[in-house]
Amino acid sequence: MGIGMRELIIILLVVLLVFGAKKLRTIGSDLGAAVRGFKKSMGEGEAEGGTGDVKQIKSDDKDAEFPEVAKRDADSKIDRGA
């Protein structure tokens, strides 16, 4: 099942009543500008990194350690008899 033409017209009329014709035009133009901006950004992104290489930052540092987590891990090792 999908949305038929009759349901689409009813939805459009309800939106028109809620927002009004002037506000609906503004919303439509803003939405169109957003879509154009998104497409432009996608095109620029493909032009910059079209090779598909993924760069990963490697760190020699350890992750942050929190005393509560270290204590909980030590307690669970003792409980398991490890």
KOLVEX-696598 format. One record per residue: residue in one letter; x, y, z of N, C-alpha, C, O in turn. Coordinates in steps of 0.05 Angstrom, whole numbers, padded with zeros to 5 digits, always signed. Layout:
<rs>
AXYZXYZXYZXYZ;...
</rs>
This chain:
<rs>
M+00017-00023+00000+00000+00000+00000+00018+00025+00000+00040+00024+00011;G+00009+00045-00011+00024+00070-00012+00005+00094-00009-00019+00090-00006;I+00016+00117-00011+00000+00141-00010-00010+00146-00038+00005+00150-00057;G-00036+00147-00041-00049+00153-00066-00052+00182-00071-00045+00199-00053;M-00062+00189-00094-00066+00217-00101-00086+00231-00082-00082+00254-00075;R-00107+00217-00075-00127+00228-00057-00116+00235-00030-00121+00257-00019;E-00100+00217-00018-00087+00222+00008-00067+00245+00006-00065+00261+00025;L-00052+00246-00016-00033+00267-00020-00046+00295-00021-00035+00314-00010;I-00068+00297-00034-00083+00322-00036-00094+00330-00008-00093+00354-00001;I-00104+00311+00007-00114+00317+00034-00091+00327+00052-00095+00346+00066;I-00068+00314+00050-00045+00323+00066-00037+00351+00058-00031+00368+00075;L-00036+00357+00032-00028+00383+00022-00048+00404+00032-00039+00426+00039;L-00073+00398+00032-00093+00418+00041-00091+00423+00071-00094+00446+00080;V-00085+00402+00087-00081+00406+00115-00057+00423+00121-00057+00441+00138;V-00035+00418+00106-00011+00434+00110-00016+00463+00101-00006+00481+00114;L-00031+00467+00080-00037+00493+00070-00054+00508+00091-00050+00532+00095;L-00073+00495+00104-00089+00507+00125-00072+00514+00149-00076+00535+00162;V-00054+00497+00157-00038+00501+00181-00018+00524+00177-00016+00541+00194;F-00003+00523+00155+00019+00542+00150+00010+00567+00135+00022+00589+00139;G-00009+00565+00117-00016+00587+00100+00000+00587+00074+00022+00575+00074;A-00010+00600+00054+00002+00599+00027+00029+00613+00027+00048+00603+00015;K+00031+00636+00040+00056+00651+00040+00078+00636+00054+00101+00634+00044;K+00072+00625+00077+00092+00610+00093+00100+00584+00078+00123+00576+00079;L+00081+00572+00064+00086+00547+00049+00106+00553+00027+00124+00536+00022;R+00104+00576+00013+00123+00583-00008+00151+00587+00004+00171+00579-00008;T+00152+00600+00027+00177+00605+00041+00190+00578+00048+00214+00574+00045;I+00175+00560+00059+00185+00534+00067+00195+00519+00043+00217+00507+00044;G+00181+00520+00021+00189+00507-00004+00215+00518-00015+00232+00503-00024;S+00218+00545-00015+00242+00556-00025+00266+00550-00007+00288+00545-00017;D+00262+00550+00019+00283+00543+00038+00291+00514+00034+00315+00508+00036;L+00272+00497+00030+00278+00469+00026+00293+00464+00000+00312+00448+00000;G+00286+00479-00020+00300+00477-00046+00329+00487-00044+00347+00474-00055;A+00333+00509-00029+00360+00519-00025+00377+00499-00009+00400+00495-00014;A+00364+00486+00011+00379+00466+00026+00387+00442+00009+00410+00432+00012;V+00369+00433-00008+00376+00410-00025+00398+00418-00045+00416+00402-00050;R+00397+00442-00056+00418+00451-00075+00445+00453-00060+00465+00445-00071;G+00445+00463-00036+00469+00465-00020+00480+00438-00014+00505+00433-00014;F+00463+00419-00008+00472+00391-00002+00484+00379-00026+00505+00366-00024;K+00471+00382-00049+00482+00370-00074+00509+00383-00081+00527+00369-00090;K+00512+00409-00077+00537+00423-00082+00559+00413-00064+00581+00408-00073;S+00553+00409-00039+00572+00398-00019+00581+00370-00027+00604+00363-00025;M+00562+00354-00035+00568+00326-00043+00587+00327-00067+00605+00311-00069;G+00581+00344-00086+00598+00346-00110+00627+00355-00103+00646+00345-00114;E+00629+00375-00085+00655+00384-00076+00670+00362-00061+00694+00359-00064;G+00656+00347-00045+00668+00325-00030+00679+00303-00048+00700+00292-00043;E+00664+00297-00069+00673+00277-00087+00697+00287-00103+00715+00271-00109;A+00698+00313-00110+00720+00324-00125+00746+00324-00107+00767+00319-00118;E+00743+00329-00082+00766+00330-00064+00777+00302-00058+00801+00297-00061;G+00760+00284-00050+00769+00258-00041+00758+00236-00059+00748+00216-00048;G+00759+00239-00084+00748+00219-00102+00763+00193-00103+00753+00173-00114;T+00787+00191-00091+00802+00167-00091+00791+00146-00072+00796+00122-00076;G+00776+00155-00052+00764+00136-00034+00783+00127-00012+00777+00109+00004;D+00807+00140-00010+00825+00134+00011+00815+00143+00038+00805+00166+00041;V+00817+00126+00058+00808+00133+00085+00833+00137+00101+00850+00119+00103;K+00835+00160+00114+00858+00165+00131+00850+00161+00160+00829+00170+00169;Q+00868+00146+00174+00862+00140+00202+00885+00152+00219+00908+00150+00212;I+00877+00165+00240+00897+00177+00258+00905+00155+00278+00888+00144+00292;K+00931+00150+00279+00941+00130+00298+00953+00144+00322+00965+00165+00319;S+00948+00133+00345+00957+00145+00369+00973+00124+00385+00965+00101+00387;D+00996+00133+00396+01012+00115+00413+01003+00117+00442+01010+00100+00459;D+00987+00137+00449+00977+00140+00476+00956+00120+00483+00942+00110+00465;K+00954+00113+00508+00933+00095+00518+00907+00110+00519+00907+00135+00519;D+00885+00096+00521+00860+00108+00525+00859+00119+00554+00874+00110+00571;A+00840+00137+00559+00837+00148+00586+00828+00126+00604+00811+00109+00597;E+00838+00125+00628+00830+00105+00648+00817+00120+00671+00826+00140+00681;F+00794+00109+00680+00779+00120+00701+00781+00102+00725+00778+00077+00722;P+00786+00112+00749+00789+00095+00773+00765+00077+00778+00769+00054+00787;E+00741+00087+00774+00717+00071+00779+00717+00046+00761+00709+00024+00770;V+00724+00050+00736+00723+00028+00717+00745+00008+00723+00741-00016+00722;A+00769+00018+00730+00791+00000+00737+00784-00017+00762+00790-00041+00763;K+00772-00004+00782+00764-00019+00806+00742-00040+00800+00743-00062+00810;R+00723-00032+00783+00702-00051+00776+00713-00075+00761+00705-00097+00765;D+00732-00069+00742+00744-00091+00727+00761-00109+00745+00760-00134+00742;A+00775-00097+00764+00791-00114+00783+00772-00130+00800+00778-00154+00806;D+00750-00119+00809+00731-00134+00826+00719-00157+00811+00715-00178+00822;S+00713-00152+00785+00700-00174+00769+00720-00196+00763+00712-00219+00761;K+00746-00190+00761+00766-00211+00757+00769-00228+00782+00772-00252+00781;I+00767-00214+00805+00769-00229+00831+00745-00247+00834+00747-00270+00843;D+00721-00237+00827+00696-00253+00829+00697-00277+00811+00686-00298+00819;R+00709-00275+00788+00710-00297+00769+00733-00316+00776+00735-00338+00764;G+00750-00308+00794+00772-00325+00802+00795-00324+00783+00812-00342+00782;A+00797-00303+00767+00819-00301+00748+00843-00288+00760+00863-00284+00746;
</rs>
